[in-house]
């Protein structure tokens, strides 16, 4: 689960990985 570690609470990872509105609930 590196994805969770990559973006704990930082919206920065979105820069290298465009998170779509549908992906938002996944990182919750």
ABEGO torsion letter per residue (X at the ends): XAAAAABAABAAAAAABBBBAAAAAAAX
